[in-house]
Amino acid sequence: MARYRNPVPTVDLIIELSDQRIVIIERKNPPYGWALPGGFVDYGESLEDAAVREALEETGLQVQLVRQFHTYSAPDRDPRQHTVSTVFIASANGEPVAGDDAATAVACHRSKLPATMAFDHRQILDDFLTGRH
C-alpha cells in the first residue's frame, strides 16, 4: 500500500504595532536567525487560532488578526521538512516579550528589518512591504 506524505501546515504573522513597527523574533532553536513569529498548527486547531496562539506564546502579545496575507509553499522553504505556511497580518498593542521558541522578541521599524532571516521570512516581508500580495 502506498504511503502518503503531506506538507505540514504552519502559520506566520506580520504583527504591526501602532507606530508601524513590525515584530520579529530571534529563534531559540534551529534554524537560527531572525524570523516572523509563527509555528505549527495543532491537530484540531484552525489556522486563525494557531496564529493567535503562536503570537502569544512567542511574543506575549494578544493580537487581532487583520487579514490573511498569502500562503507560501516552496518545498525548500523550511530546511527541516516541507511546510506550507499561511501568513496573517495582525495588529497589537504593547511591547513584545520573548517566550516559547523565541530567544528574543523585538519591534523594528520597517526600514530597520534584518536583511537576512530564517526560512523565507525576508521574502514574505518584502512581498508585504512592496504590496506584491
Secondary structure as GFF3:
##gff-version 3
##sequence-region A 1 133
A	DSSP	beta_strand	8	17	.	.	.	ID=ss1
A	DSSP	beta_strand	21	27	.	.	.	ID=ss2
A	DSSP	beta_strand	34	35	.	.	.	ID=ss3
A	DSSP	beta_strand	38	40	.	.	.	ID=ss4
A	DSSP	alpha_helix	47	59	.	.	.	ID=ss5
A	DSSP	beta_strand	64	72	.	.	.	ID=ss6
A	DSSP	beta_strand	83	92	.	.	.	ID=ss7
A	DSSP	beta_strand	102	109	.	.	.	ID=ss8
A	DSSP	three_ten_helix	110	112	.	.	.	ID=ss9
A	DSSP	alpha_helix	121	130	.	.	.	ID=ss10
###
